[in-house]
Amino acid sequence: MAKQSFIASLDEFPNVLSFNEETLESFGVEMKVLMSMNIVVEELFTNVAKFAYPNKEGKCDISIELVDNSLTYQFIDSGFAFDPLAKEDPDITLSAEERPIGGLGIYIVKKIMDEMLNER
């Protein structure tokens, strides 16, 4: 398992991405999976950085584990409570002009991941 703490700031994202890539490379994960997981990490970390700590600085602990060919990610913060799984999926049958802004990133994460859990 690899684990690291980050300041929940968009400025920290390059370090988060490096942590993800270096960890997955050390696990021997194929490039296609690594690229998909970069999308997941970007969406989840940027949501924490943008919304978890609206009036203060905070942190986000990220752990990545590979067991039996299955990757598990854990993002832990103590910021504003938000359950991305409670949000209704966007209607992707609408044109881009008709769709409301927001919600597509979490939808993409749900499609990439086999399973997602949210605990408070």
Biopython code that builds the backbone (N, CA, C, O; Angstrom):
import numpy as np
from Bio.PDB.StructureBuilder import StructureBuilder

atoms = [
    (1, "MET", "N", (0.845, -1.185, 0.000)),
    (1, "MET", "CA", (0.000, 0.000, 0.000)),
    (1, "MET", "C", (0.881, 1.236, 0.000)),
    (1, "MET", "O", (1.923, 1.279, 0.655)),
    (2, "ALA", "N", (0.444, 2.234, -0.744)),
    (2, "ALA", "CA", (1.117, 3.531, -0.741)),
    (2, "ALA", "C", (0.143, 4.544, -0.159)),
    (2, "ALA", "O", (-1.055, 4.508, -0.440)),
    (3, "LYS", "N", (0.671, 5.442, 0.649)),
    (3, "LYS", "CA", (-0.175, 6.431, 1.305)),
    (3, "LYS", "C", (0.590, 7.736, 1.403)),
    (3, "LYS", "O", (1.786, 7.752, 1.697)),
    (4, "GLN", "N", (-0.122, 8.844, 1.151)),
    (4, "GLN", "CA", (0.520, 10.148, 1.251)),
    (4, "GLN", "C", (-0.529, 11.211, 1.568)),
    (4, "GLN", "O", (-1.685, 11.110, 1.158)),
    (5, "SER", "N", (-0.095, 12.232, 2.310)),
    (5, "SER", "CA", (-0.948, 13.382, 2.649)),
    (5, "SER", "C", (-0.619, 14.541, 1.730)),
    (5, "SER", "O", (0.541, 14.775, 1.391)),
    (6, "PHE", "N", (-1.651, 15.259, 1.335)),
    (6, "PHE", "CA", (-1.494, 16.425, 0.469)),
    (6, "PHE", "C", (-2.306, 17.586, 1.026)),
    (6, "PHE", "O", (-3.346, 17.381, 1.652)),
    (7, "ILE", "N", (-1.832, 18.794, 0.799)),
    (7, "ILE", "CA", (-2.640, 19.977, 1.075)),
    (7, "ILE", "C", (-3.754, 19.970, 0.029)),
    (7, "ILE", "O", (-3.499, 19.763, -1.157)),
    (8, "ALA", "N", (-4.978, 20.194, 0.471)),
    (8, "ALA", "CA", (-6.131, 20.167, -0.441)),
    (8, "ALA", "C", (-6.188, 21.473, -1.223)),
    (8, "ALA", "O", (-6.987, 22.363, -0.931)),
    (9, "SER", "N", (-5.324, 21.560, -2.219)),
    (9, "SER", "CA", (-5.205, 22.754, -3.049)),
    (9, "SER", "C", (-4.939, 22.326, -4.490)),
    (9, "SER", "O", (-4.231, 21.350, -4.739)),
    (10, "LEU", "N", (-5.512, 23.065, -5.431)),
    (10, "LEU", "CA", (-5.272, 22.741, -6.838)),
    (10, "LEU", "C", (-3.790, 22.840, -7.193)),
    (10, "LEU", "O", (-3.326, 22.162, -8.109)),
    (11, "ASP", "N", (-3.048, 23.678, -6.475)),
    (11, "ASP", "CA", (-1.602, 23.792, -6.695)),
    (11, "ASP", "C", (-0.876, 22.483, -6.381)),
    (11, "ASP", "O", (0.224, 22.247, -6.879)),
    (12, "GLU", "N", (-1.477, 21.656, -5.574)),
    (12, "GLU", "CA", (-0.862, 20.394, -5.149)),
    (12, "GLU", "C", (-1.143, 19.263, -6.137)),
    (12, "GLU", "O", (-0.555, 18.187, -6.032)),
    (13, "PHE", "N", (-2.041, 19.502, -7.097)),
    (13, "PHE", "CA", (-2.430, 18.421, -7.997)),
    (13, "PHE", "C", (-1.271, 17.764, -8.746)),
    (13, "PHE", "O", (-1.271, 16.539, -8.870)),
    (14, "PRO", "N", (-0.283, 18.506, -9.252)),
    (14, "PRO", "CA", (0.826, 17.822, -9.929)),
    (14, "PRO", "C", (1.516, 16.785, -9.022)),
    (14, "PRO", "O", (1.946, 15.734, -9.498)),
    (15, "ASN", "N", (1.620, 17.079, -7.729)),
    (15, "ASN", "CA", (2.223, 16.119, -6.792)),
    (15, "ASN", "C", (1.324, 14.905, -6.587)),
    (15, "ASN", "O", (1.812, 13.784, -6.447)),
    (16, "VAL", "N", (0.010, 15.128, -6.570)),
    (16, "VAL", "CA", (-0.948, 14.031, -6.445)),
    (16, "VAL", "C", (-0.842, 13.125, -7.666)),
    (16, "VAL", "O", (-0.805, 11.901, -7.540)),
    (17, "LEU", "N", (-0.794, 13.730, -8.835)),
    (17, "LEU", "CA", (-0.689, 12.958, -10.072)),
    (17, "LEU", "C", (0.609, 12.156, -10.105)),
    (17, "LEU", "O", (0.604, 10.994, -10.514)),
    (18, "SER", "N", (1.706, 12.752, -9.686)),
    (18, "SER", "CA", (2.991, 12.036, -9.635)),
    (18, "SER", "C", (2.916, 10.858, -8.673)),
    (18, "SER", "O", (3.404, 9.768, -8.972)),
    (19, "PHE", "N", (2.300, 11.087, -7.514)),
    (19, "PHE", "CA", (2.135, 10.010, -6.531)),
    (19, "PHE", "C", (1.344, 8.853, -7.144)),
    (19, "PHE", "O", (1.721, 7.691, -6.990)),
    (20, "ASN", "N", (0.255, 9.170, -7.833)),
    (20, "ASN", "CA", (-0.565, 8.127, -8.453)),
    (20, "ASN", "C", (0.234, 7.363, -9.508)),
    (20, "ASN", "O", (0.249, 6.132, -9.514)),
    (21, "GLU", "N", (0.890, 8.093, -10.390)),
    (21, "GLU", "CA", (1.627, 7.443, -11.477)),
    (21, "GLU", "C", (2.785, 6.602, -10.958)),
    (21, "GLU", "O", (2.976, 5.472, -11.408)),
    (22, "GLU", "N", (3.553, 7.132, -10.026)),
    (22, "GLU", "CA", (4.686, 6.382, -9.476)),
    (22, "GLU", "C", (4.212, 5.129, -8.751)),
    (22, "GLU", "O", (4.842, 4.075, -8.844)),
    (23, "THR", "N", (3.108, 5.245, -8.034)),
    (23, "THR", "CA", (2.575, 4.091, -7.307)),
    (23, "THR", "C", (2.108, 3.011, -8.275)),
    (23, "THR", "O", (2.452, 1.839, -8.124)),
    (24, "LEU", "N", (1.327, 3.413, -9.265)),
    (24, "LEU", "CA", (0.814, 2.420, -10.211)),
    (24, "LEU", "C", (1.929, 1.796, -11.039)),
    (24, "LEU", "O", (1.878, 0.607, -11.352)),
    (25, "GLU", "N", (2.931, 2.585, -11.392)),
    (25, "GLU", "CA", (4.086, 2.019, -12.108)),
    (25, "GLU", "C", (4.809, 0.999, -11.233)),
    (25, "GLU", "O", (5.248, -0.041, -11.726)),
    (26, "SER", "N", (4.936, 1.291, -9.937)),
    (26, "SER", "CA", (5.604, 0.339, -9.028)),
    (26, "SER", "C", (4.791, -0.944, -8.871)),
    (26, "SER", "O", (5.346, -2.007, -8.595)),
    (27, "PHE", "N", (3.469, -0.839, -9.050)),
    (27, "PHE", "CA", (2.597, -2.019, -8.994)),
    (27, "PHE", "C", (2.610, -2.797, -10.313)),
    (27, "PHE", "O", (2.094, -3.912, -10.380)),
    (28, "GLY", "N", (3.199, -2.211, -11.360)),
    (28, "GLY", "CA", (3.220, -2.859, -12.673)),
    (28, "GLY", "C", (1.903, -2.765, -13.422)),
    (28, "GLY", "O", (1.599, -3.612, -14.262)),
    (29, "VAL", "N", (1.125, -1.743, -13.121)),
    (29, "VAL", "CA", (-0.176, -1.556, -13.765)),
    (29, "VAL", "C", (0.030, -1.106, -15.211)),
    (29, "VAL", "O", (0.901, -0.283, -15.491)),
    (30, "GLU", "N", (-0.770, -1.645, -16.124)),
    (30, "GLU", "CA", (-0.626, -1.280, -17.534)),
    (30, "GLU", "C", (-1.057, 0.169, -17.767)),
    (30, "GLU", "O", (-1.857, 0.725, -17.014)),
    (31, "MET", "N", (-0.508, 0.765, -18.826)),
    (31, "MET", "CA", (-0.685, 2.185, -19.104)),
    (31, "MET", "C", (-2.155, 2.577, -19.259)),
    (31, "MET", "O", (-2.551, 3.649, -18.802)),
    (32, "LYS", "N", (-2.964, 1.737, -19.890)),
    (32, "LYS", "CA", (-4.385, 2.044, -20.078)),
    (32, "LYS", "C", (-5.078, 2.237, -18.726)),
    (32, "LYS", "O", (-5.873, 3.163, -18.562)),
    (33, "VAL", "N", (-4.786, 1.385, -17.782)),
    (33, "VAL", "CA", (-5.375, 1.491, -16.443)),
    (33, "VAL", "C", (-4.841, 2.728, -15.741)),
    (33, "VAL", "O", (-5.600, 3.462, -15.109)),
    (34, "LEU", "N", (-3.535, 2.963, -15.847)),
    (34, "LEU", "CA", (-2.931, 4.136, -15.220)),
    (34, "LEU", "C", (-3.601, 5.416, -15.717)),
    (34, "LEU", "O", (-3.910, 6.296, -14.913)),
    (35, "MET", "N", (-3.828, 5.533, -17.004)),
    (35, "MET", "CA", (-4.448, 6.736, -17.558)),
    (35, "MET", "C", (-5.892, 6.901, -17.068)),
    (35, "MET", "O", (-6.324, 8.011, -16.757)),
    (36, "SER", "N", (-6.617, 5.810, -17.003)),
    (36, "SER", "CA", (-7.986, 5.876, -16.465)),
    (36, "SER", "C", (-7.985, 6.298, -15.009)),
    (36, "SER", "O", (-8.831, 7.086, -14.585)),
    (37, "MET", "N", (-7.044, 5.780, -14.245)),
    (37, "MET", "CA", (-6.993, 6.131, -12.826)),
    (37, "MET", "C", (-6.529, 7.570, -12.627)),
    (37, "MET", "O", (-6.889, 8.195, -11.629)),
    (38, "ASN", "N", (-5.739, 8.105, -13.551)),
    (38, "ASN", "CA", (-5.390, 9.530, -13.480)),
    (38, "ASN", "C", (-6.649, 10.396, -13.580)),
    (38, "ASN", "O", (-6.755, 11.418, -12.903)),
    (39, "ILE", "N", (-7.595, 9.992, -14.415)),
    (39, "ILE", "CA", (-8.855, 10.727, -14.544)),
    (39, "ILE", "C", (-9.625, 10.683, -13.226)),
    (39, "ILE", "O", (-10.140, 11.701, -12.765)),
    (40, "VAL", "N", (-9.697, 9.504, -12.630)),
    (40, "VAL", "CA", (-10.396, 9.334, -11.349)),
    (40, "VAL", "C", (-9.744, 10.194, -10.274)),
    (40, "VAL", "O", (-10.427, 10.929, -9.560)),
    (41, "VAL", "N", (-8.432, 10.101, -10.162)),
    (41, "VAL", "CA", (-7.703, 10.858, -9.138)),
    (41, "VAL", "C", (-7.880, 12.354, -9.352)),
    (41, "VAL", "O", (-8.084, 13.099, -8.393)),
    (42, "GLU", "N", (-7.803, 12.795, -10.592)),
    (42, "GLU", "CA", (-7.980, 14.220, -10.863)),
    (42, "GLU", "C", (-9.352, 14.697, -10.413)),
    (42, "GLU", "O", (-9.457, 15.723, -9.740)),
    (43, "GLU", "N", (-10.389, 13.983, -10.766)),
    (43, "GLU", "CA", (-11.744, 14.405, -10.417)),
    (43, "GLU", "C", (-11.954, 14.409, -8.899)),
    (43, "GLU", "O", (-12.469, 15.380, -8.345)),
    (44, "LEU", "N", (-11.555, 13.330, -8.234)),
    (44, "LEU", "CA", (-11.798, 13.245, -6.795)),
    (44, "LEU", "C", (-10.956, 14.252, -6.017)),
    (44, "LEU", "O", (-11.461, 14.910, -5.107)),
    (45, "PHE", "N", (-9.681, 14.377, -6.368)),
    (45, "PHE", "CA", (-8.839, 15.324, -5.635)),
    (45, "PHE", "C", (-9.275, 16.769, -5.897)),
    (45, "PHE", "O", (-9.328, 17.572, -4.966)),
    (46, "THR", "N", (-9.581, 17.102, -7.130)),
    (46, "THR", "CA", (-9.970, 18.495, -7.392)),
    (46, "THR", "C", (-11.291, 18.835, -6.706)),
    (46, "THR", "O", (-11.492, 19.980, -6.301)),
    (47, "ASN", "N", (-12.187, 17.872, -6.569)),
    (47, "ASN", "CA", (-13.417, 18.133, -5.811)),
    (47, "ASN", "C", (-13.097, 18.437, -4.354)),
    (47, "ASN", "O", (-13.679, 19.352, -3.771)),
    (48, "VAL", "N", (-12.185, 17.684, -3.761)),
    (48, "VAL", "CA", (-11.777, 17.970, -2.380)),
    (48, "VAL", "C", (-11.135, 19.355, -2.320)),
    (48, "VAL", "O", (-11.464, 20.162, -1.450)),
    (49, "ALA", "N", (-10.227, 19.622, -3.240)),
    (49, "ALA", "CA", (-9.504, 20.904, -3.230)),
    (49, "ALA", "C", (-10.447, 22.095, -3.419)),
    (49, "ALA", "O", (-10.238, 23.144, -2.811)),
    (50, "LYS", "N", (-11.465, 21.949, -4.239)),
    (50, "LYS", "CA", (-12.367, 23.061, -4.520)),
    (50, "LYS", "C", (-13.467, 23.235, -3.479)),
    (50, "LYS", "O", (-13.869, 24.358, -3.178)),
    (51, "PHE", "N", (-13.955, 22.118, -2.929)),
    (51, "PHE", "CA", (-15.201, 22.206, -2.166)),
    (51, "PHE", "C", (-15.126, 21.772, -0.703)),
    (51, "PHE", "O", (-15.986, 22.168, 0.083)),
    (52, "ALA", "N", (-14.145, 20.987, -0.312)),
    (52, "ALA", "CA", (-14.136, 20.449, 1.059)),
    (52, "ALA", "C", (-13.809, 21.502, 2.107)),
    (52, "ALA", "O", (-14.329, 21.460, 3.222)),
    (53, "TYR", "N", (-12.957, 22.437, 1.751)),
    (53, "TYR", "CA", (-12.499, 23.438, 2.715)),
    (53, "TYR", "C", (-12.734, 24.839, 2.158)),
    (53, "TYR", "O", (-11.773, 25.504, 1.773)),
    (54, "PRO", "N", (-13.990, 25.310, 2.104)),
    (54, "PRO", "CA", (-14.252, 26.591, 1.442)),
    (54, "PRO", "C", (-13.617, 27.809, 2.118)),
    (54, "PRO", "O", (-13.312, 28.791, 1.440)),
    (55, "ASN", "N", (-13.415, 27.766, 3.415)),
    (55, "ASN", "CA", (-12.913, 28.953, 4.114)),
    (55, "ASN", "C", (-11.621, 28.717, 4.883)),
    (55, "ASN", "O", (-11.211, 29.553, 5.688)),
    (56, "LYS", "N", (-10.983, 27.582, 4.636)),
    (56, "LYS", "CA", (-9.748, 27.284, 5.356)),
    (56, "LYS", "C", (-8.919, 26.303, 4.544)),
    (56, "LYS", "O", (-9.394, 25.712, 3.574)),
    (57, "GLU", "N", (-7.678, 26.147, 4.961)),
    (57, "GLU", "CA", (-6.809, 25.161, 4.327)),
    (57, "GLU", "C", (-7.022, 23.818, 5.015)),
    (57, "GLU", "O", (-7.228, 23.752, 6.227)),
    (58, "GLY", "N", (-6.970, 22.767, 4.238)),
    (58, "GLY", "CA", (-7.137, 21.432, 4.793)),
    (58, "GLY", "C", (-6.223, 20.452, 4.099)),
    (58, "GLY", "O", (-5.363, 20.833, 3.304)),
    (59, "LYS", "N", (-6.419, 19.189, 4.407)),
    (59, "LYS", "CA", (-5.583, 18.175, 3.780)),
    (59, "LYS", "C", (-6.433, 17.045, 3.234)),
    (59, "LYS", "O", (-7.601, 16.882, 3.586)),
    (60, "CYS", "N", (-5.813, 16.282, 2.370)),
    (60, "CYS", "CA", (-6.433, 15.102, 1.776)),
    (60, "CYS", "C", (-5.403, 13.980, 1.824)),
    (60, "CYS", "O", (-4.319, 14.091, 1.250)),
    (61, "ASP", "N", (-5.752, 12.906, 2.509)),
    (61, "ASP", "CA", (-4.891, 11.725, 2.564)),
    (61, "ASP", "C", (-5.358, 10.754, 1.488)),
    (61, "ASP", "O", (-6.547, 10.451, 1.379)),
    (62, "ILE", "N", (-4.419, 10.278, 0.707)),
    (62, "ILE", "CA", (-4.743, 9.344, -0.368)),
    (62, "ILE", "C", (-3.954, 8.062, -0.157)),
    (62, "ILE", "O", (-2.743, 8.088, 0.066)),
    (63, "SER", "N", (-4.661, 6.940, -0.230)),
    (63, "SER", "CA", (-3.975, 5.645, -0.192)),
    (63, "SER", "C", (-4.389, 4.839, -1.423)),
    (63, "SER", "O", (-5.519, 4.923, -1.905)),
    (64, "ILE", "N", (-3.431, 4.061, -1.906)),
    (64, "ILE", "CA", (-3.645, 3.223, -3.085)),
    (64, "ILE", "C", (-3.124, 1.831, -2.737)),
    (64, "ILE", "O", (-2.008, 1.671, -2.245)),
    (65, "GLU", "N", (-3.955, 0.837, -3.004)),
    (65, "GLU", "CA", (-3.562, -0.536, -2.670)),
    (65, "GLU", "C", (-3.908, -1.444, -3.847)),
    (65, "GLU", "O", (-4.933, -1.269, -4.505)),
    (66, "LEU", "N", (-3.044, -2.405, -4.094)),
    (66, "LEU", "CA", (-3.291, -3.425, -5.113)),
    (66, "LEU", "C", (-3.337, -4.777, -4.423)),
    (66, "LEU", "O", (-2.342, -5.223, -3.852)),
    (67, "VAL", "N", (-4.494, -5.431, -4.477)),
    (67, "VAL", "CA", (-4.669, -6.757, -3.884)),
    (67, "VAL", "C", (-5.428, -7.617, -4.891)),
    (67, "VAL", "O", (-6.490, -7.230, -5.379)),
    (68, "ASP", "N", (-4.876, -8.772, -5.191)),
    (68, "ASP", "CA", (-5.521, -9.702, -6.124)),
    (68, "ASP", "C", (-5.947, -9.024, -7.423)),
    (68, "ASP", "O", (-7.070, -9.215, -7.891)),
    (69, "ASN", "N", (-5.054, -8.240, -7.997)),
    (69, "ASN", "CA", (-5.282, -7.562, -9.273)),
    (69, "ASN", "C", (-6.419, -6.533, -9.205)),
    (69, "ASN", "O", (-7.010, -6.184, -10.227)),
    (70, "SER", "N", (-6.715, -6.056, -8.001)),
    (70, "SER", "CA", (-7.760, -5.049, -7.810)),
    (70, "SER", "C", (-7.177, -3.830, -7.110)),
    (70, "SER", "O", (-6.577, -3.941, -6.041)),
    (71, "LEU", "N", (-7.360, -2.663, -7.728)),
    (71, "LEU", "CA", (-6.884, -1.410, -7.138)),
    (71, "LEU", "C", (-7.950, -0.830, -6.222)),
    (71, "LEU", "O", (-9.133, -0.802, -6.562)),
    (72, "THR", "N", (-7.519, -0.373, -5.066)),
    (72, "THR", "CA", (-8.408, 0.315, -4.129)),
    (72, "THR", "C", (-7.801, 1.664, -3.803)),
    (72, "THR", "O", (-6.635, 1.762, -3.421)),
    (73, "TYR", "N", (-8.609, 2.703, -3.959)),
    (73, "TYR", "CA", (-8.209, 4.071, -3.619)),
    (73, "TYR", "C", (-9.039, 4.522, -2.432)),
    (73, "TYR", "O", (-10.218, 4.192, -2.306)),
    (74, "GLN", "N", (-8.392, 5.283, -1.572)),
    (74, "GLN", "CA", (-9.098, 5.887, -0.457)),
    (74, "GLN", "C", (-8.678, 7.345, -0.359)),
    (74, "GLN", "O", (-7.489, 7.653, -0.271)),
    (75, "PHE", "N", (-9.649, 8.232, -0.376)),
    (75, "PHE", "CA", (-9.433, 9.662, -0.206)),
    (75, "PHE", "C", (-10.074, 10.044, 1.126)),
    (75, "PHE", "O", (-11.268, 9.825, 1.331)),
    (76, "ILE", "N", (-9.285, 10.612, 2.023)),
    (76, "ILE", "CA", (-9.800, 10.987, 3.335)),
    (76, "ILE", "C", (-9.571, 12.475, 3.552)),
    (76, "ILE", "O", (-8.454, 12.975, 3.414)),
    (77, "ASP", "N", (-10.651, 13.174, 3.893)),
    (77, "ASP", "CA", (-10.540, 14.580, 4.258)),
    (77, "ASP", "C", (-11.496, 14.833, 5.418)),
    (77, "ASP", "O", (-12.386, 14.028, 5.691)),
    (78, "SER", "N", (-11.302, 15.948, 6.085)),
    (78, "SER", "CA", (-12.193, 16.301, 7.193)),
    (78, "SER", "C", (-12.922, 17.604, 6.888)),
    (78, "SER", "O", (-13.289, 18.359, 7.789)),
    (79, "GLY", "N", (-13.119, 17.844, 5.614)),
    (79, "GLY", "CA", (-13.777, 19.068, 5.173)),
    (79, "GLY", "C", (-15.283, 18.922, 5.104)),
    (79, "GLY", "O", (-15.868, 18.020, 5.703)),
    (80, "PHE", "N", (-15.898, 19.828, 4.362)),
    (80, "PHE", "CA", (-17.337, 19.873, 4.171)),
    (80, "PHE", "C", (-17.837, 18.527, 3.660)),
    (80, "PHE", "O", (-17.262, 17.966, 2.726)),
    (81, "ALA", "N", (-18.894, 18.008, 4.258)),
    (81, "ALA", "CA", (-19.455, 16.713, 3.871)),
    (81, "ALA", "C", (-20.100, 16.785, 2.490)),
    (81, "ALA", "O", (-20.910, 17.672, 2.224)),
    (82, "PHE", "N", (-19.744, 15.866, 1.628)),
    (82, "PHE", "CA", (-20.329, 15.761, 0.293)),
    (82, "PHE", "C", (-20.327, 14.299, -0.111)),
    (82, "PHE", "O", (-19.291, 13.636, -0.053)),
    (83, "ASP", "N", (-21.472, 13.799, -0.518)),
    (83, "ASP", "CA", (-21.580, 12.416, -0.972)),
    (83, "ASP", "C", (-21.783, 12.417, -2.481)),
    (83, "ASP", "O", (-22.898, 12.649, -2.948)),
    (84, "PRO", "N", (-20.735, 12.165, -3.247)),
    (84, "PRO", "CA", (-20.878, 12.193, -4.707)),
    (84, "PRO", "C", (-21.828, 11.117, -5.223)),
    (84, "PRO", "O", (-22.357, 11.240, -6.327)),
    (85, "LEU", "N", (-22.048, 10.075, -4.447)),
    (85, "LEU", "CA", (-22.928, 8.997, -4.884)),
    (85, "LEU", "C", (-24.403, 9.360, -4.733)),
    (85, "LEU", "O", (-25.260, 8.737, -5.361)),
    (86, "ALA", "N", (-24.707, 10.356, -3.910)),
    (86, "ALA", "CA", (-26.085, 10.779, -3.698)),
    (86, "ALA", "C", (-26.589, 11.649, -4.846)),
    (86, "ALA", "O", (-27.796, 11.790, -5.046)),
    (87, "LYS", "N", (-25.664, 12.224, -5.588)),
    (87, "LYS", "CA", (-26.045, 13.104, -6.704)),
    (87, "LYS", "C", (-26.542, 12.251, -7.868)),
    (87, "LYS", "O", (-25.933, 11.243, -8.227)),
    (88, "GLU", "N", (-27.650, 12.676, -8.441)),
    (88, "GLU", "CA", (-28.217, 11.960, -9.571)),
    (88, "GLU", "C", (-27.300, 12.084, -10.790)),
    (88, "GLU", "O", (-26.729, 13.146, -11.037)),
    (89, "ASP", "N", (-27.166, 11.011, -11.537)),
    (89, "ASP", "CA", (-26.354, 11.041, -12.750)),
    (89, "ASP", "C", (-26.945, 12.030, -13.753)),
    (89, "ASP", "O", (-28.163, 12.179, -13.843)),
    (90, "PRO", "N", (-26.071, 12.705, -14.508)),
    (90, "PRO", "CA", (-26.579, 13.648, -15.508)),
    (90, "PRO", "C", (-27.268, 12.907, -16.655)),
    (90, "PRO", "O", (-26.979, 11.741, -16.922)),
    (91, "ASP", "N", (-28.158, 13.588, -17.306)),
    (91, "ASP", "CA", (-28.827, 13.030, -18.480)),
    (91, "ASP", "C", (-27.912, 13.238, -19.680)),
    (91, "ASP", "O", (-27.887, 14.313, -20.280)),
    (92, "ILE", "N", (-27.167, 12.203, -20.019)),
    (92, "ILE", "CA", (-26.191, 12.331, -21.100)),
    (92, "ILE", "C", (-26.831, 12.227, -22.483)),
    (92, "ILE", "O", (-26.145, 12.339, -23.499)),
    (93, "THR", "N", (-28.149, 12.012, -22.519)),
    (93, "THR", "CA", (-28.831, 12.013, -23.821)),
    (93, "THR", "C", (-29.106, 13.430, -24.299)),
    (93, "THR", "O", (-29.408, 13.645, -25.472)),
    (94, "LEU", "N", (-29.002, 14.406, -23.384)),
    (94, "LEU", "CA", (-29.187, 15.811, -23.768)),
    (94, "LEU", "C", (-27.933, 16.327, -24.460)),
    (94, "LEU", "O", (-26.836, 15.815, -24.238)),
    (95, "SER", "N", (-28.100, 17.325, -25.284)),
    (95, "SER", "CA", (-26.937, 17.946, -25.920)),
    (95, "SER", "C", (-26.147, 18.712, -24.868)),
    (95, "SER", "O", (-26.671, 19.010, -23.794)),
    (96, "ALA", "N", (-24.913, 19.027, -25.161)),
    (96, "ALA", "CA", (-24.069, 19.772, -24.220)),
    (96, "ALA", "C", (-24.698, 21.107, -23.856)),
    (96, "ALA", "O", (-24.563, 21.567, -22.722)),
    (97, "GLU", "N", (-25.378, 21.728, -24.798)),
    (97, "GLU", "CA", (-26.029, 23.015, -24.545)),
    (97, "GLU", "C", (-27.215, 22.882, -23.593)),
    (97, "GLU", "O", (-27.510, 23.801, -22.829)),
    (98, "GLU", "N", (-27.889, 21.742, -23.640)),
    (98, "GLU", "CA", (-29.081, 21.518, -22.816)),
    (98, "GLU", "C", (-28.760, 21.038, -21.399)),
    (98, "GLU", "O", (-29.561, 21.209, -20.480)),
    (99, "ARG", "N", (-27.591, 20.443, -21.236)),
    (99, "ARG", "CA", (-27.228, 19.885, -19.919)),
    (99, "ARG", "C", (-26.817, 20.987, -18.966)),
    (99, "ARG", "O", (-26.151, 21.942, -19.365)),
    (100, "PRO", "N", (-27.217, 20.860, -17.685)),
    (100, "PRO", "CA", (-26.717, 21.820, -16.696)),
    (100, "PRO", "C", (-25.225, 21.599, -16.451)),
    (100, "PRO", "O", (-24.710, 20.498, -16.645)),
    (101, "ILE", "N", (-24.547, 22.649, -16.026)),
    (101, "ILE", "CA", (-23.115, 22.560, -15.751)),
    (101, "ILE", "C", (-22.902, 21.743, -14.488)),
    (101, "ILE", "O", (-23.650, 21.864, -13.518)),
    (102, "GLY", "N", (-21.859, 20.902, -14.515)),
    (102, "GLY", "CA", (-21.477, 20.126, -13.334)),
    (102, "GLY", "C", (-22.038, 18.721, -13.343)),
    (102, "GLY", "O", (-23.023, 18.424, -14.019)),
    (103, "GLY", "N", (-21.382, 17.861, -12.574)),
    (103, "GLY", "CA", (-21.863, 16.497, -12.384)),
    (103, "GLY", "C", (-21.305, 15.473, -13.346)),
    (103, "GLY", "O", (-21.413, 14.273, -13.096)),
    (104, "LEU", "N", (-20.713, 15.915, -14.435)),
    (104, "LEU", "CA", (-20.215, 14.955, -15.423)),
    (104, "LEU", "C", (-18.959, 14.243, -14.931)),
    (104, "LEU", "O", (-18.758, 13.069, -15.242)),
    (105, "GLY", "N", (-18.111, 14.935, -14.166)),
    (105, "GLY", "CA", (-16.872, 14.317, -13.673)),
    (105, "GLY", "C", (-17.132, 13.129, -12.766)),
    (105, "GLY", "O", (-16.516, 12.076, -12.927)),
    (106, "ILE", "N", (-18.034, 13.292, -11.820)),
    (106, "ILE", "CA", (-18.367, 12.185, -10.911)),
    (106, "ILE", "C", (-19.005, 11.039, -11.704)),
    (106, "ILE", "O", (-18.753, 9.870, -11.415)),
    (107, "TYR", "N", (-19.812, 11.367, -12.680)),
    (107, "TYR", "CA", (-20.420, 10.353, -13.545)),
    (107, "TYR", "C", (-19.332, 9.537, -14.251)),
    (107, "TYR", "O", (-19.415, 8.311, -14.312)),
    (108, "ILE", "N", (-18.321, 10.215, -14.779)),
    (108, "ILE", "CA", (-17.223, 9.526, -15.453)),
    (108, "ILE", "C", (-16.480, 8.625, -14.474)),
    (108, "ILE", "O", (-16.132, 7.494, -14.813)),
    (109, "VAL", "N", (-16.236, 9.121, -13.260)),
    (109, "VAL", "CA", (-15.566, 8.308, -12.239)),
    (109, "VAL", "C", (-16.378, 7.048, -11.955)),
    (109, "VAL", "O", (-15.819, 5.955, -11.868)),
    (110, "LYS", "N", (-17.689, 7.195, -11.810)),
    (110, "LYS", "CA", (-18.551, 6.033, -11.557)),
    (110, "LYS", "C", (-18.448, 5.013, -12.682)),
    (110, "LYS", "O", (-18.495, 3.807, -12.438)),
    (111, "LYS", "N", (-18.309, 5.492, -13.910)),
    (111, "LYS", "CA", (-18.220, 4.587, -15.061)),
    (111, "LYS", "C", (-16.864, 3.883, -15.126)),
    (111, "LYS", "O", (-16.782, 2.738, -15.573)),
    (112, "ILE", "N", (-15.810, 4.556, -14.687)),
    (112, "ILE", "CA", (-14.476, 3.954, -14.714)),
    (112, "ILE", "C", (-14.326, 2.914, -13.602)),
    (112, "ILE", "O", (-13.773, 1.836, -13.823)),
    (113, "MET", "N", (-14.816, 3.241, -12.419)),
    (113, "MET", "CA", (-14.633, 2.377, -11.251)),
    (113, "MET", "C", (-15.629, 1.220, -11.267)),
    (113, "MET", "O", (-16.747, 1.360, -11.763)),
    (114, "ASP", "N", (-15.218, 0.083, -10.727)),
    (114, "ASP", "CA", (-16.139, -1.044, -10.569)),
    (114, "ASP", "C", (-17.095, -0.809, -9.407)),
    (114, "ASP", "O", (-18.250, -1.233, -9.438)),
    (115, "GLU", "N", (-16.590, -0.125, -8.379)),
    (115, "GLU", "CA", (-17.390, 0.107, -7.176)),
    (115, "GLU", "C", (-16.895, 1.375, -6.499)),
    (115, "GLU", "O", (-15.698, 1.662, -6.494)),
    (116, "MET", "N", (-17.828, 2.133, -5.928)),
    (116, "MET", "CA", (-17.474, 3.327, -5.152)),
    (116, "MET", "C", (-18.271, 3.316, -3.856)),
    (116, "MET", "O", (-19.452, 2.969, -3.836)),
    (117, "LEU", "N", (-17.609, 3.698, -2.790)),
    (117, "LEU", "CA", (-18.256, 3.821, -1.476)),
    (117, "LEU", "C", (-17.944, 5.194, -0.915)),
    (117, "LEU", "O", (-16.884, 5.761, -1.176)),
    (118, "ASN", "N", (-18.879, 5.719, -0.141)),
    (118, "ASN", "CA", (-18.655, 6.987, 0.548)),
    (118, "ASN", "C", (-19.012, 6.787, 2.012)),
    (118, "ASN", "O", (-20.101, 6.317, 2.344)),
    (119, "GLU", "N", (-18.086, 7.150, 2.874)),
    (119, "GLU", "CA", (-18.323, 7.056, 4.318)),
    (119, "GLU", "C", (-18.032, 8.381, 4.947)),
    (119, "GLU", "O", (-17.131, 9.095, 4.505)),
    (120, "ARG", "N", (-18.775, 8.728, 5.972)),
    (120, "ARG", "CA", (-18.530, 9.956, 6.738)),
    (120, "ARG", "C", (-18.279, 9.573, 8.167)),
    (120, "ARG", "O", (-18.047, 10.442, 9.008)),
]
sb = StructureBuilder()
sb.init_structure("model")
sb.init_model(0)
sb.init_chain("A")
sb.init_seg("    ")
for serial, (resi, resn, name, xyz) in enumerate(atoms, 1):
    if name == "N":
        sb.init_residue(resn, " ", resi, " ")
    sb.init_atom(name, np.array(xyz, "f"), 0.0, 1.0, " ", f" {name:<3s}", serial, name[0])
structure = sb.get_structure()
